[in-house]
């Protein structure tokens, strides 16, 4: 369980949300906002706002609800209706003057009377478009479904960061995330952490990469079987680029792997199969949890309070040669089981082949299961997995958005697929960079005739995740909060009484989230940073790696950069000459380049650098565990680099002061910057114009 006892807080949070969801279930259909109407439905004074998001049923048309006819907007009598002000006029009908704001007895400028809505470019949203549209309407933001010539505040991409060229605003994808969560890359990233902290990362099944590690796989399985003849394992083979269950199969022996065919062109991961999962209604199931990576530096992680539970459609039995091919028994993928004749579509959150995770927790709680422990273990799994992914994500980020160049800020919703074992221990199955955000499913009306039918379970979970992600990323939130503070006092006067339309509009703009439920995303990092920061050794190694890359935009370290790293960190010695350093670089780089598919750049990738770093740490600190060896070497490198930075800073200041004495009339703009130091040579003192400062990653 998480140290610091956050379980009590998590349990109270989950229980409160579960009670609120139960109370709001009956009221969901009573209040529906008609997005096609020009105004909001009228409410009686003092009527309580709903605590849950108002689900809107998607249909072919963009607006409206297929089940409830739209209500016309409330209208005023002709004598009381006020015409809209013409273009160039203020809300009071007076002409605007550039640089001046319209003021009326309230004394407030127009910017506090109304704040422009957040703009969202949804032209690349693809399958998440329906849920995104509902979220934007609930937030009362402005959508641009076909793009916009002017920049938008937020760009919503359906596949990757590179769906569109963006130079400002925010985009819902990180560069490199799709590559990082592929099965092979994820397995390698977690394996590095397992080498450092084997007990902390035992939530990921033991994995081998095919075809590179096939012989190692065979040898290790044979060795374990020789030591324990009663061991009869089952393994699952997953293609690296596969999705939705495509190409997955089970085996009992390494000889059963389908070596002939596409293994060379389509690498795969083979893992130990979890034979004793937790069952509900005698069915195996997994959990899809939605995790928001709000920021990479500083690292910010949020977890949705609810997720989806996807069920198999055939009663589970432990693997045997007779049932290995029963995919509806062993594979929980929704895209596979939907084709089973036993698949049950249900509008209830607690029945059917797809249910909410909260309904599963409620059921387990009723049987006496410690839900606090389950939640705590899942949160720990999520944080540790993201910590394993962030080092290489930083390398991708600085390659696509180098420091000092224009570019967007990034955030991303990830889909974590988690399996609960019979003993309730969570196991990470995989991470999805593009989790499905569809809120409908195909239903076969007659043979060969399908229709898209709304899925209330999907809509309840996914719309809340997208909507509240947008709320957390709201670029105008600070302006709105400052406006709310300025409008905290009622604005009343003879011309603008407290109940006037203008005062009401001002109060509405001051608190635009009043009609929305509480945010469904819970921050877990940096909230629990003190408990997990000791795991971030590879993250610190990535900072060293990026520092010595040299050329902006590159992702691989050249031989000169590696030599500079060794020299500046004082790692060479009589037992490790620079010739030995060159040989180490060549051997490790050559092996990693032969394993990776990307041959665009030559040089040492981050994972190869980590391997070299481990080797250097083991040579220098021989009597310590690996994680202590690595931590000691990182501390040593950071110490020498900080001394070097301080020396450069002092030399830069002394150079500026001496120059000002020689040329008192010269300004900083007139002084020519010194030539950059040659790569790989000892760097003289400069004024700091070309200094790469080292900053240790800190978290609040």
C-alpha positions in Angstrom: 0.0 0.0 0.0 1.1 3.6 -0.6 3.2 5.0 2.3 1.7 8.0 4.0 -1.7 6.2 4.2 -3.5 7.8 1.2 -5.8 4.7 1.1 -8.2 6.3 3.6 -8.5 9.4 1.4 -8.8 7.3 -1.8 -11.5 5.2 -0.2 -13.5 8.2 1.0 -13.2 9.8 -2.4 -14.4 6.6 -4.2 -17.3 6.1 -1.7 -18.4 9.7 -2.0 -18.3 9.5 -5.8 -20.2 6.2 -5.8 -23.0 7.6 -3.6 -23.2 10.7 -5.8 -23.4 8.6 -8.9 -26.2 6.4 -7.4 -28.3 9.5 -6.4 -27.8 11.1 -9.8 -28.7 8.0 -11.8 -32.5 8.6 -11.6 -32.1 12.3 -12.4 -30.0 11.8 -15.6 -32.9 11.7 -18.0 -34.7 14.7 -16.4 -32.4 17.5 -17.5 -31.0 17.5 -21.0 -29.4 20.6 -22.6 -30.5 21.0 -26.2 -27.3 22.0 -28.0 -29.3 23.1 -31.1 -31.3 25.7 -29.2 -30.2 29.3 -29.1 -30.7 29.5 -25.3 -30.5 27.3 -22.2 -33.6 25.5 -20.8 -35.2 27.5 -18.0 -34.7 26.4 -14.4 -36.7 27.4 -11.4 -35.0 29.7 -8.9 -33.0 27.6 -6.4 -33.1 24.5 -8.4 -30.1 22.3 -7.7 -27.8 21.6 -10.6 -27.2 17.9 -11.4 -24.1 16.3 -10.0 -23.4 14.1 -12.9 -22.7 15.1 -16.5 -25.8 15.3 -18.7 -25.4 12.5 -21.3 -26.4 13.5 -24.8 -27.2 10.7 -27.1 -25.1 10.8 -30.3 -27.0 10.7 -33.5 -26.3 11.4 -37.2 -26.9 15.1 -36.8 -24.5 17.0 -34.7 -27.0 18.6 -32.4 -30.0 17.4 -30.5 -31.1 14.3 -28.8 -32.8 11.5 -30.7 -35.0 10.5 -27.8 -36.2 13.9 -26.6 -37.5 16.5 -29.0 -35.6 19.9 -28.7 -37.3 22.6 -26.6 -37.5 26.0 -28.2 -35.5 28.7 -26.6 -37.4 30.9 -24.1 -38.6 34.0 -25.9 -39.3 37.5 -24.6 -42.3 39.6 -25.6 -41.7 41.9 -28.5 -41.9 44.9 -26.3 -39.2 43.6 -24.0 -36.8 41.9 -26.4 -33.6 43.8 -27.0 -32.0 43.7 -30.4 -28.4 42.4 -30.7 -25.8 45.1 -30.9 -24.4 45.7 -34.3 -20.8 44.8 -35.1 -18.5 47.4 -33.6 -21.0 48.3 -30.9 -20.7 47.4 -27.2 -23.5 45.5 -25.5 -25.1 48.8 -24.5 -25.3 49.9 -28.2 -22.5 52.5 -28.1 -19.7 52.5 -30.6 -16.4 50.9 -29.5 -13.2 52.9 -29.6 -9.9 51.0 -30.0 -7.9 50.9 -26.8 -10.9 51.9 -24.7 -13.5 49.7 -23.0 -17.2 50.3 -22.5 -18.1 51.3 -18.9 -21.4 51.7 -17.4 -22.3 52.4 -13.8 -20.7 49.2 -12.7 -17.3 50.7 -13.5 -16.1 47.4 -15.0 -14.5 47.0 -18.5 -16.1 44.8 -21.2 -13.4 42.0 -20.7 -15.0 41.4 -17.3 -18.5 41.4 -18.7 -17.8 38.5 -21.0 -14.7 36.3 -21.7 -14.3 34.7 -25.0 -14.9 30.9 -25.1 -12.0 28.4 -25.4 -11.5 27.3 -29.0 -11.0 23.7 -30.0 -9.9 22.3 -33.3 -11.6 18.9 -33.7 -10.8 18.4 -37.4 -8.5 15.5 -36.6 -10.4 13.9 -33.8 -11.6 10.9 -35.7 -13.3 8.2 -33.6 -13.4 10.4 -30.4 -15.3 13.1 -32.3 -18.8 12.3 -30.8 -17.6 12.3 -27.2 -15.5 15.4 -27.9 -18.5 17.3 -29.3 -20.7 16.5 -26.3 -17.8 17.6 -24.0 -17.4 20.9 -25.8 -21.1 21.6 -25.7 -21.3 20.9 -22.0 -18.4 23.3 -21.4 -19.9 25.9 -23.7 -16.7 26.2 -25.6 -16.3 26.9 -29.4 -15.6 24.0 -31.7 -14.0 24.3 -35.1 -14.8 21.0 -36.8 -13.1 21.9 -40.1 -10.0 23.6 -38.6 -9.3 27.3 -38.5 -6.9 29.7 -40.1 -6.3 31.5 -36.8 -4.7 29.5 -34.0 -6.9 27.6 -31.6 -6.4 27.1 -27.9 -6.6 23.3 -28.0 -6.1 20.8 -30.9 -7.6 17.4 -30.5 -5.8 14.7 -32.5 -7.1 11.2 -33.0 -3.9 9.3 -33.7 -0.6 11.1 -33.0 1.2 14.4 -32.4 2.0 14.6 -36.1 -1.6 14.6 -37.3 -1.2 18.3 -38.0 1.6 21.0 -37.9 1.0 23.1 -34.8 3.2 25.9 -33.5 1.1 27.2 -30.5 -1.7 26.2 -28.2 -2.1 22.7 -26.7 -2.3 19.4 -28.4 -3.7 16.1 -26.8 -0.7 14.0 -27.9 2.9 13.7 -26.9 5.5 13.2 -29.6 6.8 9.6 -29.4 4.0 8.3 -27.2 2.7 5.8 -29.8 6.2 4.4 -30.2 6.9 4.3 -26.5 3.8 2.1 -25.5 4.3 -0.4 -28.3 4.7 -3.8 -26.7 8.5 -4.2 -27.3 9.4 -0.7 -26.2 7.2 -0.8 -23.1 8.7 -4.2 -22.2 12.3 -2.8 -22.5 11.4 0.3 -20.5 9.9 -1.8 -17.7 12.7 -4.3 -17.8 15.3 -1.5 -17.1 13.2 -0.6 -14.0 12.9 -4.3 -13.0 16.7 -4.6 -13.1 17.0 -1.6 -10.8 13.9 -2.3 -8.6 12.8 -5.9 -9.0 10.3 -5.8 -6.1 8.7 -2.5 -7.1 8.1 -3.6 -10.7 6.8 -7.1 -10.2 3.4 -6.1 -11.6 4.5 -6.7 -15.2 4.8 -10.3 -16.5 8.2 -11.6 -17.4 8.7 -10.9 -21.1 11.0 -11.9 -24.0 11.4 -10.1 -27.3 11.1 -12.1 -30.5 13.0 -13.0 -32.6 16.0 -11.4 -30.9 15.6 -13.2 -27.6 14.1 -16.5 -28.8 17.2 -18.6 -27.8 17.3 -16.9 -24.4 13.6 -17.7 -24.0 14.1 -21.3 -24.8 17.1 -21.6 -22.5 15.5 -20.0 -19.5 12.3 -22.0 -19.8 14.3 -25.2 -20.1 16.4 -24.3 -17.0 13.3 -23.6 -14.9 11.6 -26.9 -16.0 14.7 -28.8 -15.2 14.7 -27.4 -11.7 11.0 -27.9 -11.2 9.5 -30.7 -13.3 6.0 -29.9 -12.0 6.1 -26.4 -13.5 3.7 -26.3 -16.5 3.6 -22.7 -17.7 1.5 -21.1 -20.3 2.8 -18.2 -22.5 1.0 -15.6 -24.5 2.4 -14.2 -27.8 1.6 -10.6 -28.7 2.7 -8.9 -32.0 4.5 -5.7 -31.3 2.3 -3.6 -33.6 -0.9 -5.5 -33.0 -4.1 -4.0 -31.5 -7.6 -5.1 -30.6 -6.4 -8.7 -30.1 -5.0 -9.1 -33.6 -2.5 -11.9 -33.8 -2.5 -12.9 -30.1 -2.2 -16.6 -29.3 -1.4 -18.9 -26.4 1.3 -21.6 -26.2 2.5 -24.2 -23.7 6.1 -24.7 -25.0 8.6 -22.5 -26.8 8.5 -24.9 -29.7 4.9 -23.9 -30.4 5.9 -20.4 -31.4 5.1 -19.7 -35.1 8.6 -19.0 -36.2 7.9 -19.5 -39.9 6.1 -16.6 -41.6 6.0 -13.1 -40.4 8.0 -13.1 -37.1 11.0 -11.4 -38.7 8.9 -8.7 -40.4 6.5 -8.5 -37.4 8.4 -8.8 -34.1 6.5 -9.9 -31.0 6.6 -10.1 -27.2 6.1 -13.4 -25.4 5.0 -13.3 -21.8 4.0 -15.5 -18.9 0.2 -16.0 -19.0 -1.7 -15.2 -15.8 -3.5 -18.4 -15.2 -5.4 -17.5 -12.0 -7.3 -14.2 -12.7 -10.1 -12.9 -10.6 -13.5 -14.1 -11.9 -16.9 -12.5 -11.8 -19.9 -14.6 -12.8 -17.3 -17.2 -13.8 -15.9 -14.9 -16.5 -12.4 -13.4 -16.9 -12.3 -9.6 -17.2 -9.9 -6.8 -17.4 -10.0 -3.1 -16.5 -9.5 -0.1 -18.8 -8.5 2.8 -16.7 -8.0 6.3 -18.2 -4.9 8.2 -17.1 -4.1 11.8 -18.0 -0.5 12.7 -18.4 -1.0 16.5 -18.0 2.6 17.5 -18.1 6.0 15.9 -18.7 8.1 18.4 -16.8 7.1 18.9 -14.1 5.5 15.4 -14.1 1.7 15.5 -13.5 -0.5 12.4 -13.5 -4.2 12.1 -13.0 -6.4 9.0 -12.8 -10.1 8.8 -13.7 -12.3 7.8 -10.8 -14.1 5.3 -13.1 -13.2 3.1 -16.0 -14.5 0.1 -18.0 -14.5 -3.6 -17.2 -14.5 -5.8 -20.4 -15.6 -9.3 -19.9 -14.9 -12.5 -21.8 -18.0 -14.3 -23.2 -17.1 -17.9 -22.3 -16.7 -19.3 -18.8 -13.0 -19.4 -17.8 -11.0 -22.5 -17.4 -7.2 -22.7 -16.7 -5.3 -23.2 -20.0 -4.9 -26.7 -21.3 -4.1 -28.0 -24.8 -7.8 -28.4 -25.4 -8.8 -24.8 -24.7 -5.8 -22.8 -25.7 -7.5 -21.6 -28.9 -10.7 -20.5 -27.1 -10.2 -16.8 -27.6 -13.6 -15.9 -26.0 -12.4 -17.6 -22.8 -8.9 -16.2 -22.5 -8.8 -12.8 -24.3 -10.7 -9.9 -22.9 -10.4 -7.6 -25.9 -13.8 -6.0 -26.6 -13.1 -6.0 -30.4 -12.9 -9.8 -30.3 -15.7 -10.6 -27.8 -18.2 -8.4 -29.6 -18.3 -11.0 -32.3 -19.3 -13.7 -29.8 -22.9 -14.9 -29.8 -22.8 -14.6 -26.0 -21.9 -10.9 -26.0 -24.5 -8.9 -24.0 -25.1 -5.3 -24.8 -26.6 -3.5 -21.7 -27.5 0.0 -20.8 -26.9 -0.9 -17.2 -23.5 -0.1 -15.7 -23.5 -3.3 -13.6 -24.5 -6.0 -16.1 -23.6 -7.1 -19.6 -20.2 -7.8 -21.2 -19.0 -4.2 -20.6 -19.5 -2.6 -17.3 -18.2 0.3 -15.3 -15.2 -0.4 -13.0 -17.0 1.3 -10.1 -19.8 -1.3 -10.3 -17.1 -4.0 -10.0 -15.6 -2.3 -7.0 -19.0 -2.0 -5.4 -19.6 -5.7 -5.9 -16.3 -6.6 -4.4 -16.8 -4.2 -1.5 -20.1 -5.9 -0.7 -18.2 -9.2 -0.4 -15.8 -7.7 2.1 -12.9 -7.0 -0.2 -10.5 -4.2 0.9 -11.2 -1.6 -1.9 -8.7 0.8 -0.4 -5.9 -1.7 -0.9 -7.0 -2.4 -4.5 -7.1 1.3 -5.4 -3.8 1.9 -3.7 -2.1 -0.9 -5.7 -3.6 0.3 -8.9 -2.4 3.9 -8.3 1.1 2.6 -7.5 1.2 0.6 -10.7 0.1 3.6 -12.8 2.7 5.9 -11.3 5.5 3.4 -11.6 4.6 2.7 -15.3 4.6 6.4 -16.2 8.0 6.8 -14.5 9.3 4.0 -16.7 8.0 5.8 -19.8 9.0 9.4 -19.2 12.8 9.2 -19.8 12.5 8.3 -23.5 9.4 10.6 -23.9 11.7 13.5 -22.9 14.1 12.6 -25.7 11.2 12.5 -28.2 9.9 15.8 -26.9 13.1 17.7 -27.2 13.5 16.3 -30.7 10.1 17.5 -31.9 9.9 20.6 -29.8 13.5 21.8 -29.1 13.9 24.4 -26.4 13.7 27.9 -27.7 11.6 27.1 -30.8 7.9 27.7 -31.1 5.7 24.7 -30.4 2.6 23.6 -28.5 2.4 22.2 -25.0 1.2 18.6 -24.8 -1.1 16.4 -22.7 -2.5 12.9 -23.4 -5.1 10.5 -22.2 -3.7 6.9 -21.9 -5.6 3.7 -21.6 -4.1 1.3 -19.0 -5.3 -2.3 -19.4 -5.0 -4.0 -16.0 -5.9 -7.5 -14.9 -6.7 -8.4 -11.3 -5.4 -11.7 -10.1 -7.3 -14.0 -7.8 -5.4 -12.5 -4.9 -6.5 -9.0 -6.1 -2.9 -8.1 -7.2 -3.1 -5.8 -10.3 -1.1 -6.9 -13.3 -0.3 -4.5 -16.2 -1.3 -6.0 -19.5 -0.5 -3.0 -21.8 -0.7 0.7 -22.2 -2.7 2.3 -25.1 -1.6 5.6 -26.6 -5.0 5.9 -28.4 -7.6 4.3 -26.3 -11.0 4.1 -28.0 -13.3 7.0 -27.1 -16.2 5.8 -29.2 -19.5 6.0 -27.4 -21.5 3.7 -29.7 -21.3 0.2 -30.8 -22.4 -1.8 -33.9 -25.5 -3.8 -33.6 -26.6 -6.4 -36.2 -30.2 -5.7 -37.0 -30.4 -8.5 -39.6 -27.8 -10.7 -41.3 -25.2 -8.3 -42.8 -27.1 -5.1 -41.7 -25.5 -3.1 -38.9 -26.4 0.0 -37.1 -24.5 2.2 -34.7 -26.3 2.2 -31.3 -25.4 4.5 -28.4 -23.6 2.8 -25.5 -24.6 4.5 -22.3 -21.8 2.8 -20.4 -19.2 4.2 -22.7 -20.8 7.6 -22.8 -21.0 7.9 -19.0 -17.2 7.1 -18.6 -15.6 8.6 -21.7 -17.5 11.9 -22.0 -16.6 12.6 -18.4 -12.9 11.8 -19.0 -12.6 14.0 -22.1 -14.7 16.9 -20.6 -12.7 17.0 -17.4 -9.4 16.7 -19.2 -10.4 19.8 -21.1 -11.3 21.5 -17.9 -7.9 20.8 -16.4 -6.2 22.1 -19.6 -8.4 25.2 -19.8 -6.0 27.9 -21.0 -8.4 30.7 -19.8 -8.9 29.3 -16.4 -6.7 31.8 -14.6 -8.3 34.7 -16.4 -11.7 33.4 -15.5 -10.7 33.0 -11.8 -9.4 36.5 -11.7 -12.7 37.7 -13.3 -14.6 35.7 -10.7 -12.7 37.5 -7.9 -13.4 40.9 -9.5 -17.1 40.1 -9.8 -17.4 38.6 -6.4 -19.4 41.6 -5.2 -22.9 42.2 -6.8 -22.8 44.9 -9.4 -25.9 47.0 -8.7 -26.9 50.4 -9.8 -29.9 52.3 -11.1 -29.1 51.4 -14.7 -27.9 47.9 -13.8 -30.0 46.5 -11.0 -29.0 43.2 -9.3 -31.5 41.1 -11.3 -30.8 42.6 -14.7 -29.6 40.5 -17.7 -26.2 42.1 -17.6 -25.6 41.2 -13.9 -26.8 37.7 -14.5 -24.6 37.2 -17.5 -21.6 38.5 -15.5 -22.3 36.1 -12.7 -22.6 33.2 -15.2 -19.3 34.1 -16.9 -17.6 34.3 -13.5 -18.5 30.7 -12.7 -18.9 28.8 -15.9 -18.4 25.4 -14.3 -21.4 25.8 -11.9 -23.5 23.6 -14.1 -20.9 20.8 -14.3 -20.3 17.9 -11.9 -17.1 17.6 -9.9 -14.0 16.7 -11.9 -13.7 12.9 -12.3 -9.8 13.0 -12.5 -7.8 12.6 -9.4 -4.2 13.9 -9.2 -1.8 11.2 -8.0 1.5 12.8 -9.0 3.1 15.0 -7.7 0.7 14.4 -4.9 2.6 11.2 -3.9 5.9 12.3 -5.4 7.8 11.9 -2.1 7.0 8.2 -2.2 8.1 7.5 -5.7 10.9 10.0 -6.6 13.6 7.5 -5.6 12.5 5.4 -8.6 13.4 8.2 -11.1 17.0 7.2 -11.7 16.5 6.6 -15.4 14.9 10.0 -15.7 18.0 11.6 -14.3 20.1 9.6 -16.7 17.9 10.9 -19.6 18.7 14.5 -18.5 22.4 13.7 -18.8 21.8 12.1 -22.2 19.9 15.1 -23.5 22.6 17.5 -22.2 25.3 15.9 -24.4 23.2 15.4 -27.5 24.7 18.6 -28.8 22.5 19.2 -31.9 19.0 20.2 -31.3 16.4 17.8 -32.7 18.6 14.7 -32.6 17.7 11.6 -30.6 21.0 9.7 -30.7 24.3 10.5 -29.0 27.4 10.6 -31.3 30.9 9.3 -30.3 32.1 12.8 -29.6 29.2 13.5 -27.3 29.8 10.3 -25.4 33.5 11.1 -25.0 32.6 14.6 -23.8 30.2 13.1 -21.2 33.0 10.8 -19.9 35.5 13.7 -19.8 33.2 16.3 -18.2 32.0 13.9 -15.6 35.5 12.8 -14.7 34.8 9.1 -15.4 38.0 8.2 -17.2 40.9 6.8 -15.2 44.0 4.6 -15.5 41.7 1.6 -15.7 39.3 3.2 -18.2 41.2 4.9 -20.9 39.5 6.9 -23.6 40.3 4.1 -26.1 38.3 1.8 -23.9 35.5 4.3 -23.8 35.4 4.3 -27.6 35.3 0.5 -27.7 32.5 0.5 -25.2 30.5 3.0 -27.3 31.0 1.0 -30.5 30.1 -2.4 -29.0 26.9 -1.2 -27.3 25.7 1.1 -30.1 26.2 -1.6 -32.8 24.2 -4.1 -30.9 21.3 -1.8 -30.1 21.2 -0.5 -33.7 20.9 -4.1 -34.9 17.9 -4.7 -32.6 15.9 -1.5 -33.4 13.9 -1.0 -36.5 14.7 2.7 -36.8 17.9 3.2 -38.8 17.3 6.9 -39.7 20.0 8.2 -37.4 23.3 6.6 -36.4 24.5 6.8 -32.9 23.7 5.7 -29.3 20.0 5.7 -28.3 18.9 6.3 -24.8 18.5 2.6 -23.9 22.0 1.9 -25.1 23.3 4.9 -23.0 21.5 3.4 -20.0 23.3 0.1 -20.6 26.6 1.9 -20.8 25.8 3.8 -17.7 25.1 0.6 -15.8 28.4 -0.8 -16.9 30.3 2.3 -15.7 28.4 2.3 -12.4 29.2 -1.4 -11.8 32.9 -0.7 -12.5 33.2 2.3 -10.2 31.0 1.1 -7.2 31.5 -2.6 -7.0 30.2 -3.5 -3.6 26.7 -2.0 -3.8 23.4 -3.2 -5.3 22.7 -2.0 -8.8 20.3 0.8 -8.0 22.7 2.2 -5.4 25.6 1.9 -7.9 23.6 3.8 -10.5 22.4 6.5 -8.0 26.0 7.0 -6.8 27.3 7.5 -10.3 24.4 9.9 -11.2 25.2 12.0 -8.1 28.9 12.0 -9.1 28.1 13.2 -12.6 25.7 15.9 -11.5 28.2 17.1 -8.9 31.0 17.6 -11.5 28.6 19.2 -14.0 27.3 21.6 -11.4 30.9 22.6 -10.6 31.5 23.1 -14.3 28.4 25.3 -14.6 29.3 27.4 -11.6 32.8 28.0 -13.1 31.3 29.0 -16.4 28.9 31.4 -14.7 31.7 33.0 -12.6 34.0 33.3 -15.7 31.1 34.8 -17.7 30.4 37.4 -15.0 34.1 38.4 -14.8 34.3 38.6 -18.6 31.3 40.9 -18.7 32.7 43.2 -15.9 36.1 43.4 -17.5 34.6 44.2 -20.9 32.4 47.0 -19.3 35.6 48.6 -17.8 37.4 48.5 -21.2 34.3 49.8 -23.1 32.0 51.6 -20.7 29.8 52.9 -23.5 29.1 49.5 -24.9 25.7 47.9 -24.4 24.9 44.2 -24.0 23.3 44.3 -27.5 26.5 45.7 -29.1 28.8 43.2 -27.5 29.5 40.3 -29.9 29.0 36.8 -28.4 32.0 34.6 -28.3 32.4 31.7 -30.7 30.8 28.4 -29.5 33.3 25.9 -28.1 34.3 23.0 -30.3 32.5 19.8 -29.4 34.7 17.3 -27.6 37.4 19.8 -26.5 37.8 21.4 -23.1 35.5 24.3 -23.0 36.9 27.7 -22.0 35.0 30.2 -19.8 32.4 32.1 -21.8 29.7 34.5 -21.0 27.2 31.7 -20.8 25.5 32.3 -24.2 26.2 28.7 -25.3 26.1 27.1 -21.8 23.8 24.2 -21.4 22.7 24.5 -17.8 22.0 21.5 -15.7 18.8 21.5 -13.7 17.8 18.6 -11.5 14.2 17.6 -12.0 12.3 18.7 -8.9 8.7 18.2 -7.9 6.5 20.2 -5.6 
